Amino acid sequence: MEFKILKKSKKSRARLGLLKTPHGVVETPALVVVATQAAVKALTFEEVKKTKTQILISNAYHLHLRPGEKMVEKSGGLHKFMNWDKPLMTDSGGYQVFSLGFGADYKMGKIITEVRSKNQELSIKLGHQPKSLKITKDGVRFRSYVDGQEIFMTPKESMKIQKALGGDIIFAFDECTPPIADYDYTKKSMETTHRWAKECLAAFRNKEVRNKNNRQALYGIVQGGKFKDLRVESAKFIGSLPFDGFGIGGELGFNKKTMFKMLDWVMEVLPEGKPRHLLGNGHLEDMEKIFKSGVDTVDCIVPTHYARHGIAFTSQGRLDLNKKELLNDKKPVDKNCDCYVCQTYSRSYLSHLFRAREIAPLSLLTFHNLYFFNSFVEKIRERIKREII
């Protein structure tokens, strides 16, 4: 993998770049579209390409459960298995430590947005364990949601799985900490992630573990939660190791303001010449600020997840196609969008399909949302080029 910075903004940390992988070049900043189980829900990959999508990210944990990395490897690797010939990332399974653990226990995401009862404990302290898995110094014991078998995921195991899957860019195994973890818990979690980062690098370099063609790139992950000293410490430590790029992971605080502060702390420390990826966050209203902070790529389920619930993203804001009043609206989803959905179908028709619980609108709106997001990021790249941001 090669990363080349073409232009740096004079007004922010934003930069234009080219991320060269064995399966093509990604123009950055870029949206990394989520294909968790080697699929973008509701679309074929021929359709995904037409949404201007440059790169996908699949998940090593979920693909380990089914169909299994050995089957994927026998099929020629993930690219051939899923018939995707463009760049591809795989996540390590570290996010599932949170989402299937404390995230499931407390029904929360990486940012706490809801107001909870004062009587409900909102602090995860040192020594606490999630109900459904066990975090140890060596790895994490999961219980498969497919067949109930126990899975012990270690840094070396994550590297083996991702090697077999064959993505262009893979991530170190880490613990994604919850937003309600206290300082002591977050510090120990970060130290575990640092130890695992070194183990991942050792396994990645091991000939028995490394991908056959030796062309994969490995990103380390910065943790430290919402605590400035821990985030800076983590960025310094991970940045000092010979990773090909860096992921920014874990919890993002109690609000967006905290998230952007955290990004500033991290970007001041990370080596400038390597790519930076923000894991699992990219709402449309945040995208420009994220890239202005110095992030090069970001993955997010928002465009596809919202589409399946009837929410379209438009130049005038979000549009809920489940609303009855849209049955009489003959306009396109977005008059300023040139995707084939907006050129072909009316709000009225799509609203009817959602209300009738048809399958077709899931793919139509997913296509539009991805096209809209990618076009939005394309405009950000143009604005950086023209020195507007």
C-alpha positions in Angstrom: 0.0 0.0 0.0 1.1 3.5 -0.7 -0.3 6.8 0.5 0.5 10.1 -1.2 -0.7 13.5 0.1 -1.5 15.7 -2.9 -2.6 18.9 -1.1 -2.9 20.2 2.4 -5.5 22.8 3.3 -4.2 26.2 4.6 -7.4 26.6 6.6 -7.7 23.3 8.4 -6.0 19.9 8.7 -7.9 18.6 5.6 -5.9 17.0 2.9 -6.3 15.5 -0.5 -4.6 12.1 -1.0 -4.3 9.0 -3.1 -4.4 5.6 -1.2 -2.9 3.0 -3.6 -3.8 -0.6 -2.9 -3.4 -3.9 -4.8 -7.0 -3.5 -6.0 -7.0 0.1 -7.1 -6.6 3.7 -5.9 -8.8 5.5 -3.5 -9.1 9.3 -3.7 -9.2 10.7 -0.2 -11.1 12.0 1.7 -13.4 9.0 1.1 -16.4 7.2 2.6 -15.7 3.6 3.2 -19.0 1.8 2.6 -19.9 -1.0 5.1 -20.2 -4.5 3.8 -20.2 -6.3 7.2 -20.9 -9.8 5.9 -19.3 -9.4 2.5 -22.5 -7.7 1.3 -23.9 -4.2 1.0 -27.5 -4.8 2.1 -30.1 -4.6 -0.7 -27.6 -4.0 -3.5 -25.5 -6.0 -5.9 -21.8 -5.0 -6.2 -22.5 -3.9 -9.8 -25.0 -1.4 -8.3 -22.6 -0.4 -5.5 -19.9 0.6 -8.1 -22.5 2.9 -9.7 -22.9 4.8 -6.4 -19.3 6.1 -6.8 -18.2 3.9 -4.0 -14.4 3.5 -4.0 -13.8 1.1 -1.1 -15.6 -1.2 1.3 -15.1 -2.6 4.8 -16.1 -6.1 5.9 -16.0 -7.6 9.4 -13.6 -10.4 10.4 -15.6 -11.5 13.4 -18.9 -12.0 11.5 -17.2 -13.6 8.5 -15.3 -15.9 10.9 -18.7 -17.2 12.2 -20.1 -17.6 8.7 -19.1 -18.8 6.2 -15.6 -19.0 7.9 -12.3 -17.6 6.6 -11.2 -21.0 5.3 -14.1 -21.2 2.9 -13.4 -17.6 1.8 -9.7 -18.4 1.3 -10.5 -21.5 -0.8 -12.7 -19.3 -2.9 -9.7 -17.1 -3.8 -10.1 -14.6 -1.0 -12.8 -12.1 -0.2 -12.5 -10.1 -3.4 -13.2 -13.1 -5.6 -15.7 -14.6 -3.1 -17.9 -11.5 -3.2 -17.0 -10.4 -6.7 -15.6 -7.0 -5.7 -12.5 -6.0 -7.6 -11.9 -2.6 -5.9 -10.1 -1.8 -2.5 -11.4 -3.6 0.6 -10.7 -3.2 4.3 -11.5 -5.8 7.0 -12.2 -4.8 10.7 -10.5 -6.9 13.3 -13.5 -7.8 15.6 -12.5 -5.2 18.2 -15.7 -3.3 17.8 -17.7 -6.5 18.6 -15.9 -6.5 22.0 -18.0 -3.4 22.6 -21.2 -4.0 20.6 -21.7 -7.5 21.8 -20.5 -6.7 25.3 -21.2 -3.4 27.2 -23.0 -1.9 24.2 -25.6 -4.7 24.3 -25.8 -4.6 28.1 -26.5 -0.9 28.2 -28.1 -0.6 24.8 -25.8 2.2 23.7 -23.6 3.3 20.8 -20.2 4.9 20.7 -21.7 8.3 21.6 -24.2 8.6 24.4 -27.0 10.9 23.2 -30.0 10.0 25.4 -30.7 11.3 28.9 -30.9 8.4 31.3 -32.3 8.1 34.8 -30.2 9.6 37.6 -30.7 6.3 39.5 -29.2 4.3 36.7 -25.5 3.7 37.1 -23.6 5.3 34.2 -20.1 4.2 35.0 -18.1 1.1 34.0 -15.3 0.6 36.5 -12.1 -1.4 36.6 -12.9 -5.0 37.0 -16.4 -4.9 35.4 -17.1 -7.4 32.7 -19.9 -7.6 30.1 -22.6 -10.2 30.5 -22.1 -12.0 27.2 -18.3 -12.1 26.8 -15.2 -12.1 28.9 -12.2 -9.7 28.2 -8.9 -11.1 29.4 -5.3 -9.9 29.0 -4.7 -12.4 26.2 -8.0 -11.9 24.2 -11.7 -12.0 24.3 -14.0 -15.0 24.9 -17.1 -14.7 22.7 -20.2 -16.9 22.4 -21.2 -17.4 18.8 -24.6 -16.0 18.0 -24.8 -18.6 15.1 -24.3 -21.9 17.0 -23.4 -21.0 20.6 -19.8 -22.2 20.4 -17.2 -20.4 22.4 -14.7 -18.3 20.4 -11.5 -17.0 21.9 -10.3 -14.1 19.8 -6.7 -13.1 20.3 -4.5 -10.6 18.3 -2.8 -13.5 16.5 -6.2 -15.2 15.7 -7.6 -11.9 14.3 -4.5 -11.6 12.1 -4.9 -15.2 10.9 -8.6 -14.6 10.0 -7.9 -11.4 8.2 -4.9 -12.9 6.4 -7.2 -15.6 5.1 -9.9 -13.2 4.1 -7.3 -11.2 2.1 -8.5 -7.6 2.4 -6.1 -4.9 1.2 -6.1 -3.1 4.5 -6.6 -4.9 7.8 -6.8 -3.6 11.4 -5.1 -4.6 14.7 -7.3 -6.3 17.3 -8.3 -3.9 20.1 -10.8 -3.3 22.8 -13.4 -0.7 21.7 -14.1 1.0 25.1 -17.7 2.1 26.0 -18.5 5.8 26.5 -19.5 5.3 30.1 -16.1 3.7 31.1 -14.4 5.6 33.9 -10.8 6.7 33.8 -9.2 3.7 35.4 -11.1 1.2 33.2 -10.3 3.2 30.1 -6.6 3.4 31.0 -6.3 -0.4 31.5 -8.3 -1.0 28.3 -5.9 1.3 26.4 -2.9 -0.5 27.8 -4.4 -3.9 26.7 -5.0 -2.4 23.2 -1.3 -1.3 23.1 -0.1 -4.7 24.1 -2.3 -6.4 21.5 -1.1 -3.9 18.9 2.5 -5.2 19.3 1.3 -8.8 19.2 -0.6 -8.0 16.0 2.5 -6.5 14.4 4.5 -9.6 15.4 1.8 -11.9 14.0 1.5 -9.8 10.8 5.2 -10.2 10.1 5.1 -13.9 10.8 5.4 -15.9 7.5 2.9 -18.4 8.7 0.3 -15.7 9.4 1.0 -13.2 6.6 -1.1 -13.1 3.4 0.4 -15.2 0.6 1.1 -12.2 -1.7 2.5 -10.2 1.2 0.6 -7.1 0.0 -1.7 -6.4 2.9 -1.4 -3.2 4.9 -2.0 -3.2 8.7 -3.5 -0.2 10.6 -3.0 0.2 14.3 -5.9 1.6 16.4 -5.8 4.6 18.8 -7.8 4.3 21.9 -8.0 6.3 25.2 -11.7 7.3 25.3 -12.7 10.9 26.1 -9.7 11.5 28.3 -7.1 13.8 26.7 -4.0 12.5 28.4 -5.0 8.9 27.4 -5.8 9.8 23.8 -2.5 11.6 23.4 -0.6 8.8 25.1 -2.3 6.2 22.8 -1.7 8.3 19.6 2.0 8.7 20.5 2.4 4.9 21.3 0.5 3.6 18.2 2.0 6.3 16.0 5.5 5.2 17.1 4.9 1.6 15.8 5.5 0.6 12.2 1.9 0.4 11.1 0.9 1.3 7.6 -1.9 3.6 8.8 -4.0 4.4 11.8 -7.5 3.8 12.9 -9.2 6.0 15.5 -11.5 3.8 17.5 -13.4 3.4 20.8 -15.9 5.6 22.3 -16.4 9.2 21.1 -17.6 10.8 24.3 -21.0 12.1 25.3 -21.6 14.5 22.4 -20.2 15.5 19.0 -18.2 18.4 20.6 -16.2 15.9 22.6 -15.6 13.8 19.5 -14.1 16.7 17.5 -11.9 17.7 20.5 -10.7 14.1 20.6 -9.9 14.2 16.9 -7.8 17.3 17.4 -5.8 15.8 20.2 -5.1 12.7 18.1 -4.2 14.5 14.9 -1.7 16.7 16.6 0.3 13.6 17.5 -0.1 11.0 14.7 2.5 10.9 12.0 1.3 13.1 9.1 2.5 11.0 6.2 0.3 8.0 6.9 -3.5 7.6 6.3 -5.9 8.0 9.2 -9.3 6.2 9.4 -12.2 7.1 11.7 -13.9 3.9 12.7 -17.7 3.7 12.7 -18.8 7.3 12.6 -19.8 9.5 9.7 -23.2 11.3 9.9 -23.7 13.6 7.0 -23.7 16.7 9.1 -20.4 15.7 10.7 -18.6 14.7 7.5 -17.0 18.0 6.6 -15.7 18.6 10.2 -14.3 15.1 10.3 -12.3 15.6 7.2 -11.2 19.1 8.2 -9.8 17.5 11.4 -7.3 15.5 9.2 -9.2 12.2 8.8 -8.7 10.6 5.4 -11.3 7.8 5.4 -14.4 7.0 7.5 -16.8 4.1 7.6 -20.4 4.5 8.5 -23.6 2.4 8.3 -25.8 5.6 8.2 -26.6 5.7 4.4 -27.6 2.1 4.2 -29.2 1.6 7.6 -31.4 4.7 7.2 -32.4 3.7 3.7 -33.8 0.5 4.9 -36.0 2.5 7.3 -37.3 4.8 4.6 -35.1 7.8 5.3 -33.6 9.6 2.3 -30.8 12.1 2.6 -31.3 15.1 0.4 -29.9 18.6 -0.2 -32.8 19.9 1.8 -32.3 17.5 4.7 -33.7 14.1 5.7 -36.9 12.9 4.0 -39.1 10.3 5.7 -40.7 8.4 2.9 -43.0 6.5 5.3 -45.1 9.7 5.7 -48.6 9.4 4.2 -48.5 13.0 2.8 -45.7 12.0 0.4 -48.1 9.8 -1.5 -49.2 12.9 -3.3 -45.7 14.3 -3.9 -44.7 13.8 -7.5 -41.2 15.3 -7.1 -38.0 13.2 -7.2 -36.4 12.3 -3.9 -33.9 15.2 -4.5 -34.2 17.5 -7.5 -30.5 18.3 -7.3 -29.4 14.6 -7.4 -28.5 13.0 -10.7 -28.6 9.3 -9.5 -30.9 7.0 -11.5 -33.4 6.7 -8.7 -34.0 10.5 -8.6 -34.1 10.6 -12.4 -36.7 7.8 -12.6 -39.0 7.5 -9.5 -41.1 10.0 -7.6 -41.5 10.4 -3.9 -45.1 9.3 -4.3 -44.1 5.9 -5.8 -41.3 5.3 -3.2 -43.6 6.2 -0.4 -46.2 3.8 -1.7 -43.6 1.0 -1.9 -42.5 1.5 1.7 -46.0 1.7 3.0 -46.9 -1.5 1.1 -43.8 -3.2 2.6 -42.3 -4.0 -0.8 -38.7 -5.0 -1.2 -37.8 -2.8 -4.1 -37.6 0.5 -2.2 -34.9 -0.9 0.1 -32.5 -1.2 -2.9 -33.7 2.0 -4.5 -33.2 4.2 -1.5 -29.9 2.5 -0.5 -28.6 3.3 -4.0 -29.7 6.9 -3.6 -28.3 7.4 -0.1 -24.9 5.9 -1.0 -24.7 8.0 -4.2 -25.7 11.1 -2.3 -23.1 10.5 0.5 -20.3 9.7 -2.1 -21.3 12.8 -4.1 -21.2 14.9 -0.9 -17.6 13.7 -0.1 -16.7 14.2 -3.7 -17.7 17.9 -3.3 -15.6 18.1 -0.1 -12.6 16.9 -2.1 -13.2 19.6 -4.6 -13.5 22.2 -1.9 -10.2 21.2 -0.4 -8.7 21.4 -3.9 -10.0 24.9 -4.4 -8.8 25.9 -0.9 -12.3 26.7 0.3 -12.0 24.5 3.4 
